[in-house]
Amino acid sequence: MLRVRRQPGLGARGACLLVPVILLALVTGCGGSGNAKVGANGPEVTSVSPSDPYTAVAVDTNVQATFSKSIEPSAVNNDTFKLMRAGSLTSVPASVSYDASTRQATLDPTGPLEPTTVYSARLTTGVTDTTGNPMADDREWLVITAGGPLPRGALIRRETTANVVNTNPTGALTIARPTGTMPGDVLVACLALNTRRVVAGGTPADWVPIAAVASIPNPHVFGYYKVAGASEPADYTWALSSPVQNSGGIARYSGVNTTKPVDAVVTSASSVAATTGTIPGVKTTTSRTMVVGCMGANSSTSAVNFASPAGMVGVWDLGGKRHQLAEGLQPGAGASGDKTWTFRARREWAGWLAALRPVLPDRT
């Protein structure tokens, strides 16, 4: 039986949202329109160019997307393929074309883009194949131009990580401070435990709970965040209710809003043994968020392989108590879509999903 829990997101409370990334750069597989899957037989975007979300490109670079099947040429136009400055609703003037021989759409801005600026490219469900089947969801990605350093916080970036695996039972879980931690970085931790919990008062100083998923016997999965201060300890220790096998990690992010790091209501879920685990999507209120999810499985070995959700990449993948942290930049505000992990073998599972808010506000 699937269990979906309500979780607070930095003081915001509400029901879980059951809704079905340069520098110019592109973030693949992020988000969607949140609409019903009306385009099940429709085309999909198989690749985008440029493809690296953190590599700057020239201000005269074209934006391109390649499709899985032939597209109706008239369906690729300035209404269905747009480029906008992040946070703006105004499209950049551009010429849009489609090459049937390569199944590639090209957006060619009519003038140079602004340097060191974040843009958002979007293909809508108005794109159809030659028989009229639409794309199932909008496809959106980030484009960032070169010309100098971006202001800190223009994009959230994972900098370093630290983790620990305890295959023998321990009564505490200690994780080192990630290397290079600076004041204002936001640290995100995930802990996976074999049946036990973090005791009341057992959380390290200044760590704020993101989620506590303990609705099935095993595993129990917890999430926390902390805004790094001027002086941080060498490590952080969580006290457990009794000695158990466990594992945990901390990811260090730059560019996160330190006043309100978590953007949307956190979601979580757990279930009996299955080969997939799906956590309901979050609905973000700002653009350029970083969606972060932690999935735990009832296993003590990393031999039970995980496949990360579409549009997300694995940050770490640990045994001890099996779990994975995954992340993905979401270009625009709105529904992230549900996130599904795939397991090599049937296992009970539990996990949570959150979105980190960027430092810089949207600019129109």
C-alpha positions in Angstrom: 0.0 0.0 0.0 1.3 3.4 -1.0 1.6 5.9 1.8 1.9 9.6 1.1 2.7 11.9 4.0 2.4 15.6 4.5 5.7 17.3 5.3 6.4 20.9 6.3 8.7 23.0 4.0 10.4 25.6 6.2 7.2 26.5 8.1 4.9 26.1 5.1 2.4 23.4 5.6 -0.1 21.7 3.3 -1.2 18.5 1.8 1.2 16.7 -0.5 0.9 17.7 -4.1 -0.1 14.7 -6.2 1.0 16.2 -9.5 1.7 14.1 -12.2 18.3 21.9 -16.1 24.1 29.2 -19.5 26.9 30.6 -18.2 24.1 29.5 -22.0 23.2 25.9 -20.8 20.5 23.3 -21.0 19.0 21.2 -18.3 17.5 18.0 -19.6 14.3 16.4 -18.4 13.2 19.0 -15.8 9.6 19.6 -15.0 6.7 19.6 -17.3 3.4 21.2 -17.9 1.7 19.3 -15.1 -1.1 18.4 -17.6 -2.5 14.9 -18.2 -0.5 12.6 -20.4 -2.5 13.4 -23.5 0.6 12.8 -25.7 1.3 9.2 -24.9 1.9 8.5 -28.6 3.4 11.9 -29.3 7.0 13.0 -29.9 9.6 13.3 -27.2 12.7 15.5 -27.0 15.7 13.2 -27.2 18.5 15.8 -26.9 19.1 19.5 -26.6 22.0 21.7 -27.4 23.9 23.1 -25.6 23.6 20.3 -23.1 25.7 21.3 -20.0 23.7 23.3 -17.5 26.9 24.9 -16.0 28.9 25.7 -19.1 28.6 29.2 -20.6 28.0 29.6 -24.3 28.3 32.5 -26.6 25.7 35.2 -26.8 25.0 34.3 -30.5 24.5 30.6 -29.8 21.3 29.0 -31.3 19.1 26.8 -29.1 18.2 23.4 -30.6 16.1 20.3 -29.8 16.0 16.9 -31.5 12.8 14.8 -31.5 12.1 11.1 -31.3 9.9 11.1 -34.4 9.0 13.3 -37.3 7.2 16.6 -36.4 4.6 18.5 -38.2 6.7 21.4 -39.5 4.0 24.0 -39.0 3.7 23.0 -35.3 7.3 24.3 -34.6 6.9 28.1 -34.5 7.3 31.1 -32.2 4.3 30.1 -30.2 5.5 26.6 -29.4 9.3 27.2 -29.2 10.3 30.2 -27.0 13.3 31.6 -25.3 12.8 34.0 -22.3 15.0 35.6 -19.7 14.5 33.6 -16.6 11.5 34.9 -14.6 10.2 36.9 -17.6 7.1 36.2 -19.6 8.4 38.1 -22.7 9.9 36.0 -25.4 13.3 36.9 -27.1 12.7 37.8 -30.7 13.9 34.8 -32.8 13.5 32.8 -36.0 12.2 29.3 -35.4 12.7 26.5 -38.0 12.4 22.7 -38.3 14.7 20.4 -40.3 12.7 17.3 -41.2 15.8 15.3 -42.3 17.3 15.6 -38.8 14.1 16.0 -36.8 15.7 19.1 -35.2 14.1 22.4 -34.2 16.3 25.5 -34.1 15.6 28.8 -32.4 17.9 31.6 -33.8 17.7 34.8 -31.8 17.5 37.8 -34.1 20.1 39.7 -32.0 22.8 38.8 -29.5 21.6 37.7 -26.1 22.6 39.5 -23.0 25.9 38.3 -21.5 26.1 36.5 -18.1 22.3 36.1 -18.1 20.1 33.1 -17.4 17.5 32.2 -20.0 14.8 29.6 -20.1 13.9 27.7 -23.4 10.6 26.0 -23.7 8.9 23.7 -26.1 5.1 23.4 -25.5 2.6 20.7 -26.1 1.6 22.6 -29.2 4.4 20.6 -30.9 2.8 17.6 -32.7 4.0 14.7 -34.8 2.9 14.4 -38.5 -0.3 12.6 -37.4 -1.3 15.2 -34.8 -0.2 13.6 -31.6 1.1 16.2 -29.2 4.1 16.1 -26.8 2.9 14.7 -23.4 4.4 17.7 -21.5 6.1 21.0 -22.0 9.9 20.7 -22.2 11.8 23.5 -20.5 15.6 24.0 -20.0 18.0 26.7 -18.9 20.3 28.7 -21.2 23.1 30.8 -19.7 25.3 33.2 -21.6 29.0 33.8 -21.2 30.8 37.2 -20.9 32.0 37.1 -17.4 31.2 35.5 -14.0 27.5 35.1 -13.1 26.4 36.7 -9.9 26.6 34.2 -7.0 23.2 32.6 -6.8 22.2 32.9 -10.4 22.1 29.1 -10.4 22.1 26.7 -7.6 25.2 24.5 -7.8 26.2 21.4 -5.9 29.8 21.9 -4.8 31.0 18.9 -2.6 29.6 16.0 -0.6 30.5 13.8 2.3 29.0 10.5 3.4 29.3 7.6 5.7 28.3 3.9 5.5 27.9 1.8 8.8 27.4 -1.8 7.9 27.8 -2.7 11.6 25.2 -1.3 13.9 26.0 2.1 15.5 24.0 4.2 18.0 25.0 7.4 16.2 25.5 8.6 12.7 28.4 11.0 12.1 29.1 12.7 8.8 32.1 14.9 8.1 31.6 18.5 7.0 31.9 18.7 3.2 35.2 20.1 2.0 35.2 23.8 1.1 32.1 24.7 3.2 31.7 28.5 3.3 29.4 30.8 5.2 26.1 31.0 3.4 26.3 27.5 1.8 23.3 25.3 2.4 24.0 21.8 3.5 21.4 19.1 2.8 21.5 15.8 4.6 19.8 12.4 4.1 19.9 9.6 6.6 18.7 6.1 6.0 18.2 3.8 9.0 17.4 0.1 9.5 14.1 0.4 11.4 15.2 3.1 14.0 14.8 6.8 14.4 16.7 9.9 15.3 16.0 10.5 19.0 14.3 13.6 20.2 17.1 16.2 20.7 19.5 14.0 18.8 19.9 16.3 15.8 23.1 18.4 15.5 22.8 22.1 16.3 21.1 24.3 13.7 20.0 21.5 11.5 16.3 21.9 10.4 14.2 18.9 9.5 13.0 18.5 5.9 11.3 15.1 6.2 10.9 12.1 8.5 9.6 9.1 6.6 9.0 6.2 9.1 5.5 5.0 8.1 6.7 1.5 7.2 8.9 -0.8 9.4 12.0 -0.6 7.1 13.6 1.6 5.9 13.3 4.9 7.7 14.5 7.9 5.8 15.2 11.4 7.2 16.1 14.8 5.6 17.6 17.9 7.1 19.2 21.2 6.0 21.5 23.7 7.6 22.7 27.2 6.5 26.5 27.2 7.1 27.8 29.8 9.5 31.1 31.5 10.0 32.4 28.6 12.0 31.4 25.0 11.4 32.4 21.8 13.2 34.5 19.1 11.6 31.5 16.8 11.5 27.9 16.4 12.5 26.4 13.6 14.6 22.8 12.4 14.8 21.9 10.2 17.9 19.8 7.1 17.1 17.2 5.4 19.2 19.4 2.2 19.2 22.3 0.8 17.3 21.4 -0.2 13.8 22.9 -0.4 10.3 22.7 3.0 8.7 24.2 5.4 6.1 24.0 9.1 5.5 25.4 12.0 3.4 25.6 15.7 3.2 25.6 17.7 0.0 26.9 21.3 -0.1 25.0 23.8 -2.3 25.9 27.3 -3.3 23.4 29.8 -4.6 20.6 28.8 -2.3 18.4 31.4 -0.6 19.6 31.4 3.1 16.4 33.1 4.4 14.0 30.5 2.9 16.1 27.6 1.5 13.1 25.3 0.8 10.8 26.6 -1.9 7.8 24.3 -1.9 5.9 22.0 0.4 8.0 18.8 0.8 6.5 15.5 -0.3 7.2 12.0 0.8 6.0 8.4 0.3 6.7 4.8 1.2 5.4 1.4 0.1 5.7 -2.3 0.5 8.1 -4.3 -1.8 8.2 -3.1 -5.4 10.7 -2.6 -8.2 9.9 1.1 -8.4 9.3 3.9 -5.9 7.5 7.1 -6.8 7.5 10.3 -4.8 4.8 12.8 -5.6 6.1 16.0 -7.3 6.6 19.3 -5.7 5.1 22.6 -7.0 7.7 25.3 -7.0 6.9 29.0 -6.7 10.1 30.4 -8.2 12.2 29.5 -11.3 15.7 27.9 -11.2 15.1 25.8 -8.2 17.1 22.6 -7.5 14.8 19.6 -6.9 16.4 17.2 -4.4 15.1 13.8 -3.6 16.2 10.9 -1.3 15.1 7.4 -1.8 15.8 4.5 0.6 15.3 0.8 0.1 15.2 -2.1 2.5 18.6 -3.5 1.8 22.1 -3.2 3.3 24.1 -3.7 0.1 24.6 -1.5 -2.9 24.2 -4.6 -5.1 20.5 -3.6 -5.3 21.0 -1.1 -8.1 19.1 2.1 -8.3 18.2 4.1 -11.4 17.6 7.8 -10.8 14.4 9.5 -11.9 14.2 11.0 -15.4 15.6 14.5 -15.3 17.7 13.9 -12.2 21.2 12.7 -11.6 22.5 10.6 -8.6 24.5 12.5 -6.1 25.5 9.5 -4.0 24.5 5.9 -3.8 25.2 4.1 -0.5 24.9 0.7 1.2 24.7 0.3 5.0 21.0 1.2 4.7 20.6 1.5 1.0 19.7 4.9 -0.3 20.4 7.4 -3.1 20.2 11.2 -3.2 19.4 12.7 -6.6 19.0 16.2 -7.9 17.8 18.2 -11.0 17.5 21.9 -11.8 14.0 23.0 -12.6 14.0 26.0 -15.0 10.5 27.4 -14.3 8.1 27.6 -11.5 5.4 25.0 -11.3 5.0 21.2 -11.0 8.1 19.1 -11.0 6.2 16.0 -11.9 6.4 12.8 -9.8 9.8 11.3 -9.4 10.3 7.6 -9.9 13.4 5.5 -8.8 13.8 2.0 -10.3 15.3 -0.9 -8.3 17.0 -4.0 -9.6 15.0 -6.2 -7.1 11.8 -5.8 -5.2 12.3 -3.9 -2.0 10.2 -1.9 0.5 11.0 1.8 0.0 10.6 5.3 1.5 11.7 8.7 0.4 11.2 12.4 0.2 11.3 15.2 -2.3 12.1 18.9 -1.8 13.1 22.0 -3.9 15.8 24.5 -3.0 15.2 28.2 -3.7 17.9 30.3 -5.5 19.4 33.4 -4.0 18.6 35.8 -6.8 14.9 36.6 -7.4 13.3 36.4 -10.8 14.0 39.4 -13.1 11.5 40.6 -15.6 
